[in-house]
Amino acid sequence: MSSADGLTGAQHPDFLWSDPDPKSSYDVVIVGAGGHGLATAYYLARNHGITDVAVVERGWLAGGNMARNTTIIRSNYLWDESAAIYEHALGLWEGLSEEFGYDIMFSQRGVLNLAHNLPDVREGVRRVNANRLNGVDAEWLTPAEIKKIVPIINTSDSLRYPIMGGTYQPRAGIAKHDHVAWGYARGAHAQGVHLIQNCEVTGFRRDGERVTGVETSRGFIGAGRVALCAAGHTSVLADMLGIRLPLQSHPLQALVSELLEQVLDTVVMSNAVHVYVSQAHKGELVMGAGIDTYNGYGQRGSFHVIEQQMAAAVELFPIFSRAHVLRTWGGIVDVSPDASPIIGTTPVENVFINCGWGTGGFKATPASGWVYADTVAAGRPHPLAEPFALERFTTGALIDEHGAAAVAH
């Protein structure tokens, strides 16, 4: 038996996962039950046969950034290293529903990045060419071609930021974030992984340079290996171990409108006017802006950001002027100096990190879990993770993705 979601028609299993008390110790303790933590646990069990695993979460499962993102999935990053890991993710996205036996509502509706000035055009054309060299689907579109794909968009020359073209990735799209988290959680649980909610990590226990476990709000839990995977709070956890990570945490705001008839079948992003928008399966418009300039851990919207992103959206899509904002929120993104993630080992024995995804975390979920699980299982970085080691900030081998990371997604 399964129940149906009345809004989406998706079928939900009657049982997803249990809520066990923690054991005294595990082979691996993953800190953070977001998408990356759950995917790491799933692939540790599936790919490596490591099932004595606990995923500890200070709140509820997938209640952090996983519940607060705008669900955009794409792989059209500039540099070879980034394109490789995000394209690996996209390949996994394309088979997740079948693998889970559970519809994650992955919709390959395409992602369009608008260009509004000559630097935008040059960067966009460069990225399209780089993508093609890496086997990533990418096209450069003229304003007329954009209008055919998105009929409601305003391509008039009278705009403050007229559209001069755009990059387009047809295989990109969106997925239902809750279903993704639940699919990984259900799959991990079925293989024996413990998912432990309301269990905040408050410290670490060490034996010399080796970590032996985590102190939590539910007592000490021994661990053969500890995998940090807590997005914007990873730097806080690392501080407890004396590791200073080159990260800054920023609020990233988004909003949704009331339910509307389907009018937008493509994800549209614009760096210059700082807005991106898609229309969810139920019908609400999902809009985001750039990250807040200040550091912080706020998880709420603020009027001045909402005002700016709505003004930009209405200029590009005049029809949106009739829509009403339903709710706003904020997530916490961890941004590294080169706008690329940090995956791998740390100076502390048996402690691993997966962080710094900034605004690219959701789209990377399957590949992040895949390579992080391999890294934790083998005690050395997966080949796709090697370029994203913490050491690159001392060697200078940076992977500067500020352009492809864009306004937010």
Long-range contacts (C-beta under 8 A, 24 or more apart in sequence): 7-281, 7-282, 8-105, 8-176, 8-281, 8-282, 10-103, 10-105, 10-176, 10-179, 11-103, 12-102, 13-102, 13-186, 16-182, 16-185, 16-186, 16-189, 17-61, 17-185, 17-186, 17-188, 17-189, 17-195, 18-189, 18-195, 19-195, 19-196, 19-197, 20-194, 20-195, 20-196, 21-196, 21-218, 22-54, 22-56, 22-194, 22-196, 22-199, 22-216, 22-218, 22-219, 22-221, 23-54, 23-194, 23-221, 24-220, 24-221, 24-222, 25-213, 25-221, 25-222, 25-223, 25-224, 26-52, 26-53, 26-54, 26-194, 26-221, 26-222, 26-223, 26-224, 27-52, 27-53, 27-223, 27-224, 27-225, 28-52, 28-53, 28-54, 28-223, 28-224, 28-225, 28-226, 28-227, 28-376, 29-53, 29-54, 29-56, 29-213, 29-214, 29-221, 29-223, 29-225, 29-226, 29-227, 30-54, 30-55, 30-56, 30-227, 30-229, 31-56, 31-201, 31-214, 31-226, 31-227, 31-228, 31-229, 31-230, 31-237, 32-56, 32-57, 32-64, 32-228, 32-229, 32-230, 32-231, 32-233, 32-234, 33-57, 33-61, 33-62, 33-185, 33-195, 33-197, 34-62, 34-64, 34-65, 34-66, 34-181, 34-229, 34-230, 34-231, 34-361, 35-62, 35-65, 35-66, 35-177, 35-180, 35-181, 35-184, 35-361, 35-362, 35-365, 35-368, 35-369, 36-229, 36-231, 36-354, 36-357, 36-361, 36-364, 36-365, 36-368, 36-369, 36-372, 37-227, 37-229, 37-230, 38-62, 38-181, 38-184, 38-185, 38-188, 38-195, 38-369, 39-184, 39-365, 39-366, 39-368, 39-369, 39-370, 39-372, 39-373, 40-227, 40-229, 40-354, 40-368, 40-369, 40-372, 40-373, 40-376, 41-184, 41-188, 41-193, 41-195, 41-369, 41-373, 42-184, 42-187, 42-188, 42-191, 42-193, 42-369, 42-373, 43-369, 43-370, 43-372, 43-373, 43-374, 44-193, 44-373, 44-376, 44-377, 45-188, 45-191, 45-192, 45-193, 46-187, 46-191, 47-370, 47-373, 47-374, 47-377, 48-373, 48-374, 48-377, 50-377, 51-191, 51-192, 51-193, 52-192, 53-188, 53-192, 53-193, 53-194, 54-193, 54-194, 54-195, 54-196, 54-221, 54-223, 55-188, 55-193, 55-194, 55-195, 55-196, 56-196, 56-199, 56-201, 56-214, 56-216, 56-221, 57-195, 57-196, 57-197, 57-198, 57-199, 58-198, 58-199, 58-200, 58-201, 58-217, 59-197, 59-198, 60-197, 60-198, 61-181, 61-185, 61-195, 61-197, 62-177, 62-178, 62-181, 62-182, 62-185, 64-230, 64-231, 64-331, 64-332, 65-231, 65-232, 65-331, 65-332, 65-333, 65-361, 65-362, 66-177, 66-180, 66-181, 66-362, 67-177, 67-178, 67-181, 68-254, 68-299, 68-329, 68-330, 68-331, 69-177, 69-254, 69-331, 69-361, 69-362, 70-254, 70-276, 70-278, 70-286, 70-287, 70-288, 70-362, 70-408, 70-409, 71-174, 71-175, 71-176, 71-177, 71-278, 71-280, 71-286, 71-362, 72-111, 72-172, 72-173, 72-174, 72-267, 72-269, 72-276, 72-278, 72-362, 72-363, 72-409, 73-106, 73-111, 73-172, 73-173, 73-174, 73-175, 73-362, 73-363, 74-111, 74-169, 74-172, 74-173, 74-267, 74-363, 74-409, 75-136, 75-169, 75-171, 75-172, 75-363, 76-111, 76-113, 76-127, 76-128, 76-131, 76-136, 76-138, 76-167, 76-169, 76-172, 76-404, 77-401, 77-404, 77-405, 78-126, 78-127, 78-130, 78-401, 78-403, 78-404, 79-130, 79-399, 79-400, 79-401, 79-404, 80-134, 81-340, 81-387, 81-388, 81-399, 82-340, 82-399, 82-401, 82-404, 83-130, 83-131, 83-134, 83-136, 84-134, 84-384, 85-364, 85-367, 85-368, 85-371, 85-384, 85-385, 85-388, 86-360, 86-363, 86-364, 86-367, 87-134, 87-135, 87-136, 88-366, 88-367, 88-370, 88-371, 88-384, 89-363, 89-364, 89-365, 89-366, 89-367, 89-368, 90-171, 90-172, 90-363, 92-366, 92-367, 92-370, 93-175, 93-366, 94-171, 96-175, 96-180, 96-183, 96-366, 97-183, 99-187, 100-183, 100-184, 100-186, 100-187, 102-179, 102-182, 102-183, 102-186, 103-179, 104-175, 104-176, 104-179, 104-180, 104-183, 105-175, 105-176, 105-179, 105-281, 106-173, 106-174, 106-175, 107-173, 107-174, 107-175, 107-281, 108-170, 108-171, 108-172, 108-173, 109-172, 109-173, 109-174, 109-265, 109-266, 109-267, 109-278, 110-149, 110-168, 110-169, 110-170, 110-171, 110-172, 110-173, 110-266, 110-267, 111-168, 111-169, 111-172, 111-173, 111-266, 111-267, 111-269, 112-141, 112-146, 112-149, 112-150, 112-166, 112-167, 112-168, 112-266, 112-267, 112-268, 112-269, 113-166, 113-167, 113-168, 113-269, 113-270, 113-271, 113-406, 114-146, 114-163, 114-165, 114-166, 114-268, 114-269, 114-270, 114-271, 114-272, 114-316, 115-163, 115-164, 115-165, 115-166, 115-167, 116-161, 116-162, 116-163, 116-164, 116-270, 116-271, 116-272, 116-273, 117-161, 117-164, 117-272, 118-164, 120-164, 120-271, 120-272, 121-164, 121-165, 123-403, 124-165, 124-166, 124-167, 127-167, 127-403, 127-404, 128-167, 131-169, 136-169, 137-169, 137-170, 137-171, 138-167, 138-168, 138-169, 139-167, 139-168, 139-169, 139-170, 140-165, 140-166, 140-167, 140-168, 141-165, 141-166, 141-167, 141-168, 149-266, 150-264, 150-266, 150-268, 152-263, 152-264, 152-317, 152-319, 153-268, 153-316, 153-317, 154-315, 154-316, 154-317, 154-318, 159-315, 159-316, 160-315, 161-270, 161-272, 161-273, 161-315, 163-316, 172-267, 173-267, 174-267, 174-278, 174-280, 176-281, 177-362, 180-365, 184-365, 184-369, 201-237, 203-240, 204-240, 204-241, 204-351, 206-348, 209-348, 209-349, 210-348, 210-349, 210-350, 211-241, 211-348, 211-349, 211-350, 211-351, 223-350, 224-350, 225-350, 225-351, 225-352, 225-376, 225-379, 226-350, 226-351, 226-352, 227-351, 227-352, 227-353, 227-354, 227-372, 227-376, 228-351, 228-352, 228-353, 228-354, 228-355, 229-354, 229-355, 229-372, 230-355, 231-332, 231-333, 231-334, 231-355, 231-357, 231-361, 232-297, 232-331, 232-332, 232-333, 232-334, 233-297, 233-332, 234-334, 234-353, 234-354, 234-355, 234-356, 235-334, 235-355, 238-346, 238-353, 241-346, 241-348, 241-351, 242-348, 243-346, 243-347, 243-348, 243-351, 243-353, 245-342, 245-353, 245-355, 245-356, 245-390, 246-336, 246-337, 246-342, 246-356, 246-393, 247-334, 247-335, 247-336, 247-342, 247-355, 247-356, 248-295, 248-334, 248-335, 249-295, 249-296, 249-297, 249-332, 249-333, 249-334, 249-335, 250-291, 250-292, 250-293, 250-294, 250-295, 250-296, 250-332, 250-333, 250-335, 251-291, 251-292, 251-294, 251-296, 251-297, 251-298, 251-299, 251-300, 251-330, 251-331, 251-332, 251-333, 252-288, 252-289, 252-291, 252-292, 252-330, 252-331, 252-332, 252-333, 252-359, 252-408, 253-288, 253-289, 253-292, 253-301, 253-302, 253-305, 253-306, 253-309, 253-328, 253-329, 253-330, 254-286, 254-287, 254-288, 254-289, 254-301, 254-328, 254-329, 254-330, 254-331, 255-286, 255-287, 255-288, 255-301, 255-306, 255-309, 255-325, 255-326, 255-327, 255-328, 255-329, 256-280, 256-284, 256-285, 256-286, 256-287, 256-325, 256-326, 256-327, 257-284, 257-285, 257-287, 257-320, 257-323, 257-324, 257-325, 257-326, 258-284, 258-323, 258-324, 258-326, 259-283, 259-284, 260-284, 260-285, 260-323, 263-319, 264-317, 268-316, 269-406, 269-407, 269-408, 269-409, 270-312, 270-316, 270-407, 271-406, 271-407, 273-312, 273-315, 273-316, 274-308, 274-309, 274-312, 274-407, 275-309, 275-312, 275-313, 275-316, 275-407, 276-407, 276-408, 276-409, 277-313, 277-317, 284-326, 285-320, 285-323, 287-313, 288-407, 288-408, 288-409, 289-407, 289-408, 290-407, 290-408, 291-333, 291-335, 291-358, 291-359, 291-408, 292-330, 297-332, 298-330, 298-332, 299-329, 299-330, 299-331, 299-332, 300-328, 300-329, 300-330, 301-328, 301-329, 301-330, 333-357, 333-358, 333-359, 333-361, 334-358, 335-359, 336-393, 337-393, 337-398, 338-392, 338-398, 338-399, 338-400, 338-401, 338-402, 339-400, 339-401, 339-402, 339-405, 340-388, 340-398, 340-399, 340-400, 340-401, 341-368, 341-388, 342-388, 342-389, 342-390, 343-368, 343-371, 343-372, 343-375, 343-381, 343-382, 343-385, 343-388, 343-389, 344-375, 344-381, 344-385, 344-386, 344-388, 344-389, 344-390, 345-375, 345-379, 345-380, 345-381, 345-389, 345-390, 346-390, 352-376, 353-390, 358-405, 359-405, 359-406, 359-408, 359-409, 360-405, 360-409, 363-409
